[in-house]
Amino acid sequence: MAQSDRQGDGTPPSNIHVGPATKKANWIPWILLALGLLALLFGLRRCSDERDSAPVAAVPATAPVADTATVPATAPATVATPAPAAVPATGAVLAGTSGVGSYLAGTEALPRTFVFEKLHFDTSKSDIRPVDRDELNTLGAALKQYPNARIRIVGYADARGAATANATLGKERAESVKAALVADGIAATRIETASGGETNPVDSNATSTGQAENRRTELVVLQR
């Protein structure tokens, strides 16, 4: 009874009995802590996965080096072919006088120009040298074989000296060739003469060899 009256006077009991509910409440903080740790671990793992799976910024491919501008294939360089030395309107220089006989025997168009192959003159002279007589003899024989043939002899000079003097010298050289053919029995009426002077050189006038080549004589067949 005495114990019962004490409980009724507001004095707290000396023994507190902890029931099952109190024990459950003590586990709640640990559960929350575990859940927090799990959440933290999950968050860290997710961040790690996101970093791993994040697309790597595409590195722009190195722009290809521009090819050198294509240069159109160069057309073969056109080598300028020097125009052949102009000759009197009687035809082009195509062969030596050794071919006159064959030409007179053929049917090729007229006129046709031939160059004396061996006949050249000394500087400032129009005399025919003894070494050049054989070529004139061969030409004379061909003209005798074709008596209807008519020719023109054109004499030239190198470029040294005055042009007027060279024109005169060219004429004198043509006359010397005509005289040699007439002396060989060819009628003078079958042979014309002309001068090319220093025009239409066939070689350089800067060398002695070229000058000798330019002191030449040409023959033009006018008629068969």
C-alpha positions as CSV (number, residue, x, y, z in Angstrom):
1,M,0.0,0.0,0.0
2,A,2.8,2.4,1.0
3,Q,4.4,1.9,-2.4
4,S,1.2,2.5,-4.2
5,D,0.7,5.8,-2.3
6,R,4.2,7.0,-3.3
7,Q,3.5,6.5,-6.9
8,G,0.5,8.6,-6.6
9,D,2.3,11.6,-5.1
10,G,4.2,12.6,-8.3
11,T,7.6,11.1,-7.4
12,P,9.2,9.5,-10.5
13,P,9.7,5.8,-10.2
14,S,13.2,4.7,-9.4
15,N,13.3,1.9,-12.0
16,I,12.5,2.6,-15.7
17,H,11.7,-0.3,-17.9
18,V,12.8,0.0,-21.4
19,G,10.4,-1.7,-23.7
20,P,10.8,-3.0,-27.2
21,A,9.8,0.4,-28.8
22,T,12.8,2.1,-27.1
23,K,15.2,-0.4,-28.5
24,K,13.9,0.0,-32.1
25,A,14.3,3.8,-31.8
26,N,18.0,3.3,-31.0
27,W,18.6,1.6,-34.4
28,I,17.0,4.4,-36.5
29,P,20.1,6.7,-36.5
30,W,22.3,3.8,-37.6
31,I,19.9,2.9,-40.3
32,L,19.8,6.5,-41.5
33,L,23.6,6.6,-41.4
34,A,23.9,3.5,-43.4
35,L,21.4,4.7,-45.9
36,G,23.4,8.0,-46.1
37,L,26.6,6.1,-46.8
38,L,24.9,4.0,-49.4
39,A,23.5,7.1,-51.0
40,L,26.9,8.8,-51.0
41,L,28.6,5.7,-52.5
42,F,25.9,5.5,-55.1
43,G,26.4,9.2,-55.9
44,L,30.1,8.8,-56.2
45,R,29.8,5.8,-58.4
46,R,27.3,7.5,-60.7
47,C,29.6,10.5,-61.0
48,S,32.5,8.2,-61.9
49,D,30.3,6.4,-64.5
50,E,29.3,9.8,-65.9
51,R,32.9,10.8,-66.2
52,D,33.8,7.6,-67.9
53,S,30.9,7.7,-70.3
54,A,31.2,11.5,-71.0
55,P,31.8,11.9,-74.7
56,V,35.4,12.9,-75.4
57,A,35.4,16.2,-77.3
58,A,36.1,15.4,-80.9
59,V,39.5,16.6,-81.8
60,P,39.1,18.1,-85.3
61,A,41.0,16.1,-87.8
62,T,44.0,17.8,-89.0
63,A,43.0,19.6,-92.1
64,P,44.7,17.9,-95.0
65,V,47.5,19.9,-96.5
66,A,46.3,21.5,-99.7
67,D,47.7,19.8,-102.7
68,T,50.0,22.0,-104.7
69,A,47.9,23.7,-107.3
70,T,47.7,21.5,-110.2
71,V,49.6,23.0,-113.0
72,P,48.2,22.1,-116.4
73,A,50.5,19.9,-118.3
74,T,52.9,22.1,-120.1
75,A,52.5,21.8,-123.8
76,P,55.8,20.7,-125.4
77,A,57.8,23.8,-125.8
78,T,57.5,24.9,-129.3
79,V,61.0,25.2,-130.6
80,A,60.9,28.1,-133.0
81,T,62.3,26.8,-136.3
82,P,64.2,29.5,-138.0
83,A,62.6,30.4,-141.2
84,P,64.7,29.3,-144.1
85,A,66.7,32.0,-145.8
86,A,64.5,33.8,-148.2
87,V,65.4,33.2,-151.8
88,P,64.3,34.7,-155.0
89,A,60.7,33.9,-155.9
90,T,62.0,31.2,-158.1
91,G,61.7,28.5,-155.5
92,A,63.2,27.1,-152.3
93,V,66.7,25.8,-151.7
94,L,66.3,22.1,-151.5
95,A,69.5,20.4,-152.9
96,G,72.9,20.8,-154.2
97,T,73.6,21.2,-158.0
98,S,74.5,17.5,-158.2
99,G,70.8,16.9,-158.3
100,V,70.1,19.1,-161.3
101,G,70.3,16.3,-163.8
102,S,67.8,14.2,-162.0
103,Y,65.5,17.1,-161.6
104,L,65.6,18.0,-165.3
105,A,64.7,14.3,-166.1
106,G,61.7,14.4,-163.8
107,T,58.4,16.1,-163.7
108,E,58.6,18.2,-160.5
109,A,57.1,21.7,-160.6
110,L,59.1,24.6,-161.7
111,P,61.0,26.6,-160.6
112,R,63.5,24.8,-158.3
113,T,66.5,26.3,-156.6
114,F,69.8,24.4,-156.0
115,V,72.9,25.5,-154.1
116,F,76.4,25.0,-155.4
117,E,77.9,22.6,-153.0
118,K,81.6,23.3,-153.4
119,L,81.7,26.6,-155.3
120,H,82.6,29.5,-152.9
121,F,84.5,32.7,-153.4
122,D,87.4,34.3,-151.6
123,T,86.7,37.6,-149.8
124,S,86.0,40.5,-152.1
125,K,86.6,38.3,-155.2
126,S,84.5,36.8,-157.9
127,D,87.2,34.6,-159.5
128,I,86.3,30.9,-159.8
129,R,89.0,28.8,-158.0
130,P,90.4,25.8,-159.8
131,V,89.2,23.5,-157.1
132,D,85.6,24.5,-157.9
133,R,85.8,23.6,-161.6
134,D,84.6,20.0,-161.2
135,E,81.2,21.1,-160.0
136,L,80.8,23.4,-162.9
137,N,81.8,20.7,-165.3
138,T,79.1,18.4,-163.9
139,L,76.5,21.1,-164.2
140,G,77.5,21.8,-167.8
141,A,77.1,18.2,-168.7
142,A,73.6,18.1,-167.3
143,L,72.6,21.3,-169.2
144,K,74.0,19.8,-172.4
145,Q,71.8,16.7,-171.9
146,Y,68.7,18.9,-171.6
147,P,69.2,21.7,-174.2
148,N,65.8,23.3,-173.5
149,A,66.6,24.0,-169.9
150,R,67.1,27.6,-168.9
151,I,68.6,28.7,-165.6
152,R,69.3,31.7,-163.4
153,I,72.6,32.1,-161.4
154,V,72.3,34.2,-158.2
155,G,75.5,35.4,-156.5
156,Y,75.7,36.3,-152.8
157,A,78.2,38.0,-150.5
158,D,78.9,38.0,-146.7
159,A,77.8,41.0,-144.6
160,R,81.1,42.8,-144.4
161,G,81.4,46.1,-146.2
162,A,78.6,48.3,-147.6
163,A,75.4,46.7,-148.8
164,T,75.7,48.4,-152.3
165,A,79.2,47.0,-152.7
166,N,78.1,43.5,-151.7
167,A,75.2,43.7,-154.2
168,T,77.6,44.5,-157.0
169,L,80.0,41.7,-155.8
170,G,77.1,39.2,-155.8
171,K,76.3,40.1,-159.4
172,E,79.9,39.8,-160.5
173,R,80.1,36.3,-158.9
174,A,77.0,35.2,-160.8
175,E,78.5,36.5,-164.0
176,S,81.7,34.5,-163.4
177,V,79.7,31.3,-163.1
178,K,77.8,32.1,-166.3
179,A,81.1,32.8,-168.1
180,A,82.5,29.4,-167.0
181,L,79.4,27.6,-168.3
182,V,79.4,29.5,-171.6
183,A,83.1,28.6,-172.0
184,D,82.0,24.9,-171.5
185,G,79.6,25.2,-174.4
186,I,76.3,26.3,-172.8
187,A,74.5,29.1,-174.8
188,A,74.6,32.4,-173.0
189,T,70.9,32.9,-173.8
190,R,70.0,30.0,-171.5
191,I,71.6,31.7,-168.5
192,E,70.3,34.7,-166.5
193,T,72.2,36.3,-163.7
194,A,71.1,38.1,-160.5
195,S,72.5,39.3,-157.2
196,G,71.4,38.5,-153.7
197,G,74.1,40.7,-152.1
198,E,74.4,40.2,-148.4
199,T,70.8,39.3,-148.0
200,N,69.5,35.9,-146.9
201,P,72.6,34.5,-145.2
202,V,72.7,30.7,-144.7
203,D,75.2,31.0,-141.8
204,S,76.4,33.4,-139.2
205,N,78.3,36.4,-140.4
206,A,80.1,36.5,-137.1
207,T,82.6,33.8,-137.9
208,S,85.0,33.2,-140.8
209,T,83.4,29.9,-141.6
210,G,79.9,31.4,-141.7
211,Q,81.1,34.2,-143.9
212,A,82.6,31.7,-146.4
213,E,79.3,29.9,-146.5
214,N,77.4,33.1,-147.2
215,R,79.7,33.9,-150.2
216,R,77.8,31.3,-152.2
217,T,76.1,30.9,-155.5
218,E,72.7,29.4,-156.2
219,L,71.1,28.1,-159.4
220,V,67.4,28.3,-160.3
221,V,66.0,26.1,-162.9
222,L,63.4,28.2,-164.9
223,Q,62.6,25.8,-167.7
224,R,63.2,22.2,-168.7
